[in-house]
Amino acid sequence: MTVRKLPPVLRPVSRGGTVGSGAGIIVLAVFFLYLLLMAPFCILVGSRTSWRMGWVMSAPLIFLPLALLIGFLVP
């Protein structure tokens, strides 16, 4: 029995690695937009109340999504 070769159009293309969907770039863009909105808000809260309250606001609002982003990017 002979093995037929597929025509070049039907052969699988080897790309030399995995091809991503680009979702990481979108997640980074959304995170930086979120950071641009939340950082002034935390500074505003800190200036109206106390610096401690600003840090209390920024810890869950900025550092928790940052930790989730890092966890998403680490394989």
N, C-alpha and C positions, 0 to 999 in steps of 0.2 A: 504494500500500500504506500503510495507516495503522498507526501505532505504538500499541499498547495500553499503557495505564498499568497498572502493578501495583497491586493493592489495598494499602492502608497496612500491612497485616500482613506482606506479602512484600517490601516495599521495604527495601533495606539501610539500616541506621541509621548516621548520621554522628556520631561521638563527638568530633570535633574534634581528634584526635590519636591516637597509639598508646596502646593499653591494655596495661599490663604485667601480668605474672602474679603479682607480689608476691614473687618469689623473692629480690629484693634485701633485703627486710625480713627474710626468714627467714635469709639469710646473715649479715646484721648481728646478729641475735639470737644465732645460733650462735657468731659470733666473740666477742661480748661475754661469753657464757657461758664460752667457752674462755679468754678473757683473765682472767676472774674466778678460774678454776682455776689457770692457769699463773703468774700474777704472784706469788701467795703461795708457790708451789713454788720459783720462782727466788729469792725473798727468803729462803726457808728454806735453800736450797743456799748462798746467799751468806753467811748468818749462821753456818752450820756449817763452811764452808771459808774462802773469802776473797771480798772484794767483786769481784775480777776473775773468779773462777769463777762468781759470780752473773750477771755481765754476759755471760760466755761462754755460759752456759745460756740467758739471755734473748734473746740475739741471734737464734739460729735458731728458738727456740720461740715467740717473740712477734712479732719484726719480720718474719720471712719470711711468716707468714700475713697480717700486716697489709699487706705489699706485694702479696700475691696478691689481697687484698680490694680494695685501691685499683685494681689492674689490672682486676679484675672490674667495678668500678663506672664506670671511665672508658670512654666509648664508643669 
